[in-house]
Amino acid sequence: MSVVALRKCLPARRTARVLYRAINTEVKSKVEADGMQPVETRKMNLFTAVNDALDLAMEQDDEVILFGEDVKFGGVFRCAVGLNEKYGNERVFNTPLCEQGIVGFGIGVAAAGAIPIAEIQFADYIFPAFDQIVNEAAKYRYRSGNEFNTGGLTIRTPYGAVGHGGLYHSQSPEAFFCHAAGVKVVVPRSPSQAKGLLLSSIFSPDPVVFMEPKWLYRTSVEEVPLGDYRIPLDKAEVVREGMDVTLVGWGAQIKVLEAAADMARDKLAISCEIIDLRTLSPWDEDTVAMSVEKTGRLVISHEAPLHGGFGAEIASTVQERCFYSLQAPIRRVCGYDTPFPLVFESLYVPDKFKNFDAIERTLVDSC
């Protein structure tokens, strides 16, 4: 279908200490425009931004402890480098290779009043701790009648494709935990987002599963505000405004959606609105619904398999809330319903070409 034809389809614990300050480009620009002191920044990649957030949290509160497999030596991805030397063995230490034990210990010390940060070395290996997370951490406050809670617990884990991880080092299991009431699920897309969201997670009154896109640990680099700042754990961000199609994703997939939106702009002469959910549980329904009511079209993309993926929850909610605004079927661009393949990873991942194709088909199918 030609560009002209396509265009015809388009419409004209620590609650008192938690101070949310969303630091992003718009906020920084507004501060400078108002003549206030500019926000001081430093260039960081994602793993150094995570390290900076961990350092700040441990510096602010002696109750913060960090532990996991090889964490004492900085961790596989170096996110904890230098922290053991700075804070000692009592606050930064290694654990046995037992994910159930790591999370179980975190639950216990959180219930006792500490602020534990438990690292699961790869998200693929979080499943032995699944019962501890969804049946203990998530339900502790509810089953005790709010007498006890594990609100200080943050579980950090790297997830997703990395180019050579194969079936046991590439999975995206976020949807499993979104089904458990009582635990938050957070996925950052960049260094500045990772720092602000991680600090909010650490001092959140609820347990948090914090999933870090390992593909971006070293490849994502940007200016990150120095010092303490917090990004709300219940608010999505409109990364790019547009009028014709809404694109929704999280984590590393946002960069893919930006590339697909660029292709749509150059080849189809349309503008796509990109939304980063940032937090999947609870997710910001209002921001997504408002965008879809404007564009009339929705494409959702994530690395996790299509069947039972979190994109299905988004699609169902939008269908209910925006039915009379939709001009085309909602499309999902996701991983396949197979184990993550090593040799065929480039075919498995929902890349910019697959997302561009979904955008184009959404326009073609518009009423």
N, C-alpha and C positions, 0 to 999 in steps of 0.2 A: 504494500500500500504506500502511496506517495505521501510526502510530508504535507502537501496541501489537503489531501483526503483525510489524513489523520487530524489535522487542525480542525476540520469540520466537526469531528467527534467531540471536541473539547468544549466545555462550558465557558461562557464569558466570566541503775543504777545511777545513772549519773546524769539524770535529767537536768538538774540545776547547772551542770557544767557544759551542757550541750548548747552551743551558740552557732546556728547555721549561717554561714556566710558563703554564698555561692560565688566563687571567683571564676570568671570566664572572660572571654574577649569583650562581651557587651558590658559587663560590670566594670572591667578595667577602663574601657573607653569612656564610660559615663563618669568615673572618678576623675579622669584626666580632663574631661570636658567641663566639669564643675569646678575646676581649679584646685581640687584637693590633692593631697600627696599621692603621686603615682605608686602603684603596687610594685615593689621590688621583686624581680624574678631572676632565675638562673636556668640555663639550658640543662635539661635532664632527659634521659630516656626513661622508659617505664619502670625498669627495675631499680634505678637510683631514686625515682620518685617514691616508690614503695619503701625503700630503705629510709628515705628522709621522713616519711610519715611514721614509720616504726620508731625511729630515733626520737622524733618529737613527742610521741605518745609516752615512751618510756622515760623521757626527761621530765614530762609534766606530772606523771603519777607513778609513784614507787610500787603501786599495786599491779602495774602492767608487767606481764612476763611473756616470754616468747620461747616456743619449744617445737620440736619436730625432728625428723630424720636429717642429720647433718647440718642442722641449723646453727650449732655452735661454731661451725667452720664457715658460715656464710650461706649455706644452702646450695643446692644444685644450680640455681639461677642467680646466686650471689645477692639475693634480696636482703639478707641479714648480715652482710659482710661488715665487720668492724664492731658489731653490737655486743658481742661477748666480751671483747677487750674493754669496751667502755662501761658495761653494766655488770659484768661478772657472771660466774657460773650459776649463781642462784636465780638469776633472772633470764638468762639466755642459755639454753642447754639442749643437748641431744636426747632423743628418746630411742627406745627399741623400735624395730621395724614392725610396728603393730598399730595400724590406723584406729582400730577399735579402742585400744588402750590410750592412744594420743587424745582422742576426742573425749573418752570417758574421764580421763584425768582432768581435761579442760572443764568439763561439766562440774566435777567435784570442787575444783578450786574457785570456779565462778560462783557456785552456790555458797561458798564460804566467804565471798566478798572480794576476791581478786579479779583482775581484768586479764584473762588469759588470751593469748593469740596462738592458736594451734595451726601449724603448717602441715598440710598433707602434700607430699612431694609432687605427686601428679594427680589430677582429678580422676584419672582412670582407676586409682587405687583408693578412692574414698568409700567404695561400696562396703568394705568390711566394717566401716563406722556408720553405715546407714541407720541401723537400729538405734545407735546412741544419739544420732542427730534428730531423727524424726519421732522417736518414741520417748526420748529422755530430754534432750535440750529443748525441743520445740514444745513439749507438754509440761515441763517442770512447774512453771508458774500456774498453769490451769489446774493441774491435779492437786496442787498444794493449797488451792484457794487463795493464791497470791501471797502466801506466807513465805515461800522461797522462790527464787528465780535464777536463771543462768544468763541474765542479760549482759553480763560482761564478756561473754564468749564470742570470739571471732575466729572463724575457720577459714584460713587462706589456702587457696590451691590453684595452681596453673592448669589451664584447660585449653583444648582446641588443637587445630592443625599446626604443624611446625615445619612441614616439608619432608620429614623423614621419620616420623614417630611411629607409624604403623598402628596396629589395632589397640595396643596397650599404652600408648603415649599421645593420643590424639583426640580423645573423646570429649564431648560437650554434654555433661550430665545435668545441666541446670534445671531441666523440666522435672526431674525426679523430686527435687527439694521444694519446688513451687507448690507441690500438692500438700505440703505439711504446714498447717496453720501454726503460727508461733515462731517461725524462723524466717528471717529476711534473706533474700538472694540478690546479690549486687554484682554487676559486671562492668568494669570501667573500659573506656575506649582509647584512653590516651594517658600520658604521664600526669598532667594537671588534674584530670578527672580521677585517676587512681589515688593520688595523694589526698584530695579532698573527700572522696568517698570512703577511703580506708580510715581516715581519722574519724569520720562520722560513724562508721561501723564499730570501731574500737570502743567508742564512748556511747554507743547506742544502748537504750534500755532493753533491747531484745538481742537474742543470739543471731549472728549473721554468718551466712556462707558467702565468702568473698572470692569470686572466681576471676583470676588474672589471665588475660590472653597471652600465652607464652610467645606466640609469634611476634608480639609487639615489644617484648622485654627490651630488646636492643634496637629494633628498627623504628620504633616510634619515638621521636625526639621533638621537644618543643620547650618553650619558655614556661617555667613552673613558678608560681608565686612562692616566696620564701615565708617561713613562719607557719603558724597554725591557721588553717581555714577549713570550713566544713561545707560539704555539699549535701543538700537534703536527700534522704533515702526514699522519698516517695514522689519525686518529681522528675519527669522526663525532660529532655531538652530538644528544642527544635534547632538542629545543627545547621540546617540550610532551609530557607523559606522558598516555597514554590506554589504554583497554582494548579498544576495539571494532574499530578499523581503523588500520593503519599507513600514514602518508603520508610518502613520501620525495622529496626534491628538493634543490636547491642554488641558491646565488646569489639573484637577485631572486625566484625562484619560491617561496621560503620564505614571503614575505609573502602571496602568493596562497594558499598552502596553509593559512596561519593563518586567512585570511578564510573559506576553505571549511570549515575545522574549526569555526569559530564558527557558520556556517550549520547545520552538521550537529548541533551541540550544541543550537541554538535550535529547529530544526525537527524533528529526529529523536530528540532526547534521548539522544545517544550521545557518547562521548568518543573523539577521534582522537589517536593518538600521532604527533608530527611529528619527523622525523629530517632534519637537515641534514648531508649527506655531507661538505661542506667540501672534501675532497680526493677527486677522482675516480680518480686513478691515483697510488698504490694506494688503493682504496676499502675502507672498514671493513665487511667482510662480516659480522663477528660481531655488531656492534651491530644491524644490520638484521635478521639472522636471529633474534636473541634477541627482538626486538620482534614479528616475524611469528609466532613460536612462541607468543607471548602472545595476540595479537589474532586470528590466523587469517586475516587479510585484508591485502592490500597494494594501494595505489594509488601509482604513480610518475608524476611530472609534471616536464616540462622544456619550454623554449621551442623547442628544436631539433626538426627534423622527426621524425616517428614512426619511419620506416624507417631502421634502422641507428643509431638514437639510443642513448645510453648506458643509457637505461631498459631496453632489451632485455637488456643484460648483467646488470643487477640482477635482472630477472625470471627469467632463466635460472638464475642462481645460487640464488635463493630457491626456485625450483621443485625444484632438486636437493637443497638442504639442508633444506627445510621441507615437503616434500611431504605428509607425514602430519599436519602441523599446519594446512595450508590448508583453509579451509572455503568458499572461493569462488575463481573465476578471478582471477588478477592482472590489474589494469587499468593501462593507460598513458594519460595525458592529455598530449598533446604538440602541437607545431606540425604543420601539414599538410605533405605531401610536394610542396610547390610552392615557387617562389621567394617570398621574404618580400614580401607585397603592401603598397603604400603606402596605397591607398584603403581596403583591407579589413583593415587591421592589427587592428582591434578584433574582427574575426571569426576571425582567424588565431591569435591568442595563446590559450594554455590558461588562461583566466581562472577566477575563483572559482566561477562558475556551472557550467562544464564539470567542474571538479573535484568540486563538490558532487554533480552528477549521477552521476559515477563512484562516489562514496562510496555513494550511495543504491542504485545498481544492484548494487554489490558485496554490500550487505546483502540485497537481494532474491534474488540468486543463491546465497546461502549455503545450505549443506546442513544 
